[in-house]
Amino acid sequence: MMQNVRPADIIRKYYSGSPLAWQNLLEHSRLVCRRALKVARSVNKSEAVDCQFIAEAAMLHDIGMILTDAPDLGCFGTGSYLTHGVKGRELLEKEGLPRHALVCERHIGVGLTAAEIREQKLDLPQRDMLPETPEEQIICFADLFYSKSPKKRGKEKLPEDVRRALSKFGREKVLVFDDWLRRFEPELS
């Protein structure tokens, strides 16, 4: 049986003590959600995607940032910001949302492999964190276009800006993005 998920209730539960973090999360997540749903509706003709799930998971994909040390975002937790995906997975698993939880963990950049985590000595569990389902990939793709940083908040990045940011992590990351761009928003490629 499908659980009735109310992202607003979950966000309120974890963010009510930090208005700045709440505002940042909502503003960013709404932009990601809007783009992800636009993409989902366009690809739904060629591959079946769950638009209801995309809407919920897009609103919750960054829920774990409240547990990180990111004062500019209004977050005063203990973990590095890089851990927000893993922490989000933990929160949403506790909420009984394992599928939504995987979106949190797998949306960092275009995803991370266990080898990358190990080689770069990242403060993350050493396991693959790659978006696997079309829904995970769509949300991850949409997220790449929007920053939560105070100076860039609310501004949509151009594909070349996304490529430039990803290129710092290797050419293969740019290739993943370019593949998604051709698949999800071919008019921009």
C-alpha positions as CSV (number, residue, x, y, z in Angstrom):
1,M,0.0,0.0,0.0
2,M,1.3,3.4,-1.0
3,Q,2.0,5.8,1.9
4,N,0.5,9.3,1.8
5,V,3.6,11.5,1.8
6,R,3.3,15.1,2.9
7,P,6.7,16.7,2.3
8,A,5.6,19.9,4.0
9,D,4.9,18.0,7.3
10,I,8.4,16.3,7.2
11,I,10.1,19.6,6.4
12,R,8.2,21.4,9.2
13,K,9.2,18.6,11.6
14,Y,13.0,19.0,11.0
15,Y,13.2,22.7,10.1
16,S,10.8,24.6,12.4
17,G,13.7,25.7,14.7
18,S,15.6,27.3,11.8
19,P,13.7,29.7,9.7
20,L,16.7,30.6,7.4
21,A,17.3,26.9,6.7
22,W,13.6,26.3,6.1
23,Q,13.5,29.2,3.6
24,N,16.6,28.1,1.8
25,L,15.4,24.5,1.6
26,L,11.9,25.5,0.3
27,E,13.2,28.0,-2.2
28,H,15.7,25.5,-3.7
29,S,13.5,22.5,-3.6
30,R,10.6,24.2,-5.3
31,L,12.9,25.2,-8.2
32,V,14.3,21.6,-8.4
33,C,10.7,20.2,-8.2
34,R,9.4,22.5,-10.9
35,R,12.2,21.6,-13.3
36,A,12.0,17.9,-12.5
37,L,8.3,17.7,-13.1
38,K,8.7,19.6,-16.4
39,V,11.3,17.0,-17.4
40,A,9.2,14.1,-16.1
41,R,6.2,15.2,-18.1
42,S,8.2,15.5,-21.3
43,V,9.9,12.1,-21.0
44,N,6.8,10.3,-19.7
45,K,5.9,9.8,-23.3
46,S,8.9,7.6,-23.9
47,E,9.6,6.1,-20.5
48,A,7.2,5.7,-17.6
49,V,8.0,7.9,-14.6
50,D,6.2,8.4,-11.4
51,C,5.4,12.2,-11.3
52,Q,3.9,12.1,-7.8
53,F,7.0,10.5,-6.5
54,I,9.2,13.0,-8.3
55,A,7.3,15.9,-6.7
56,E,7.6,14.4,-3.2
57,A,11.3,13.4,-3.5
58,A,12.3,16.6,-5.2
59,M,10.9,18.6,-2.2
60,L,12.8,16.3,0.2
61,H,16.1,15.6,-1.6
62,D,18.0,18.1,0.6
63,I,16.2,17.4,3.9
64,G,19.5,16.3,5.5
65,M,21.2,19.6,5.2
66,I,19.8,20.7,8.6
67,L,22.2,18.2,10.2
68,T,25.3,19.7,8.6
69,D,27.5,22.6,9.5
70,A,26.4,25.2,6.9
71,P,25.8,28.5,8.7
72,D,25.3,30.4,5.5
73,L,22.2,28.2,4.9
74,G,21.0,28.4,8.5
75,C,22.2,24.9,9.4
76,F,24.2,24.3,12.5
77,G,24.7,20.5,12.6
78,T,27.9,18.7,13.0
79,G,28.5,17.0,9.7
80,S,30.2,18.5,6.6
81,Y,27.8,19.7,3.9
82,L,28.9,16.8,1.7
83,T,27.1,14.4,4.1
84,H,23.7,16.0,3.7
85,G,22.6,13.3,1.2
86,V,23.5,10.4,3.6
87,K,22.0,12.3,6.5
88,G,18.8,12.8,4.5
89,R,18.7,9.1,3.7
90,E,18.9,8.4,7.4
91,L,16.1,10.9,8.2
92,L,13.7,9.6,5.5
93,E,14.4,6.0,6.4
94,K,13.3,6.8,9.9
95,E,10.2,8.4,8.4
96,G,9.4,5.1,6.6
97,L,10.3,6.5,3.1
98,P,13.1,4.2,1.8
99,R,12.6,5.1,-1.8
100,H,12.7,8.9,-1.1
101,A,15.7,8.3,1.1
102,L,17.7,6.9,-1.8
103,V,17.1,10.1,-3.8
104,C,18.7,12.0,-0.9
105,E,21.8,9.8,-0.9
106,R,22.2,9.6,-4.7
107,H,21.7,13.2,-5.8
108,I,25.2,14.6,-5.0
109,G,26.6,15.9,-8.3
110,V,25.8,13.3,-10.8
111,G,26.4,10.6,-8.2
112,L,29.4,9.1,-6.6
113,T,31.0,5.6,-6.8
114,A,32.5,3.8,-3.9
115,A,35.9,4.0,-5.6
116,E,35.6,7.8,-5.8
117,I,34.6,8.1,-2.2
118,R,37.6,5.9,-1.2
119,E,40.1,7.6,-3.5
120,Q,39.1,11.1,-2.5
121,K,38.9,10.1,1.2
122,L,35.4,11.6,1.3
123,D,33.5,11.7,4.6
124,L,30.9,9.2,3.3
125,P,30.2,5.5,3.5
126,Q,32.2,3.6,0.9
127,R,29.3,2.5,-1.3
128,D,28.0,3.5,-4.7
129,M,25.7,6.5,-4.5
130,L,24.6,6.7,-8.2
131,P,21.1,7.7,-9.3
132,E,19.7,4.5,-10.8
133,T,16.0,5.0,-11.6
134,P,14.7,7.5,-14.1
135,E,13.1,9.4,-11.1
136,E,16.4,9.6,-9.3
137,Q,18.2,10.7,-12.4
138,I,15.6,13.4,-13.2
139,I,15.8,14.9,-9.7
140,C,19.6,14.8,-9.7
141,F,19.7,16.5,-13.1
142,A,17.2,19.2,-12.1
143,D,19.2,19.9,-8.9
144,L,22.4,20.7,-10.9
145,F,20.8,23.9,-12.2
146,Y,20.2,25.5,-8.8
147,S,22.5,26.5,-5.9
148,K,21.6,27.2,-2.3
149,S,24.5,29.5,-1.8
150,P,23.4,33.0,-0.7
151,K,25.0,34.7,-3.7
152,K,23.6,32.3,-6.3
153,R,20.3,31.3,-4.7
154,G,17.3,31.4,-7.0
155,K,19.4,31.8,-10.2
156,E,19.2,29.2,-12.8
157,K,22.6,28.0,-14.2
158,L,23.1,27.5,-17.9
159,P,24.2,24.1,-19.1
160,E,27.8,25.5,-19.6
161,D,27.9,26.6,-16.0
162,V,26.9,23.1,-14.9
163,R,29.5,21.6,-17.1
164,R,32.2,23.9,-15.8
165,A,31.3,23.0,-12.2
166,L,31.2,19.3,-12.9
167,S,34.5,19.4,-14.9
168,K,36.4,19.9,-11.6
169,F,35.4,16.3,-10.7
170,G,36.4,14.7,-14.0
171,R,35.4,14.5,-17.6
172,E,33.2,11.5,-16.9
173,K,30.9,13.6,-14.7
174,V,30.4,16.1,-17.6
175,L,29.6,13.2,-20.0
176,V,26.9,11.9,-17.6
177,F,25.4,15.4,-17.5
178,D,25.6,15.8,-21.3
179,D,23.8,12.4,-21.7
180,W,21.1,13.5,-19.3
181,L,20.8,16.9,-21.1
182,R,20.2,15.1,-24.4
183,R,17.7,12.8,-22.8
184,F,15.8,15.2,-20.6
185,E,16.1,18.6,-22.2
186,P,17.4,18.1,-25.8
187,E,16.4,21.6,-26.7
188,L,19.3,22.9,-24.4
189,S,22.0,20.5,-25.7
